[in-house]
């Protein structure tokens, strides 16, 4: 789809292609006091 940008990692499976089962897929970073 798009080229991998600097710092990104290519996943073996695309979460968008997985069968829907009520799960949430978050890809990114969260800035919080716990991380």
Secondary structure in CASP SS format (residue, H / E / C, confidence):
PFRMAT SS
TARGET T0000
AUTHOR 0000-0000-0000
METHOD secondary structure of the structure
MODEL  1
X C 1.00
X C 1.00
X C 1.00
X C 1.00
X C 1.00
X C 1.00
X C 1.00
X C 1.00
X C 1.00
X C 1.00
X C 1.00
X C 1.00
X C 1.00
X C 1.00
X H 1.00
X H 1.00
X H 1.00
X C 1.00
X C 1.00
X C 1.00
X C 1.00
X C 1.00
X C 1.00
X C 1.00
X C 1.00
X C 1.00
X C 1.00
X C 1.00
X C 1.00
X C 1.00
X C 1.00
X C 1.00
X C 1.00
X C 1.00
X C 1.00
END
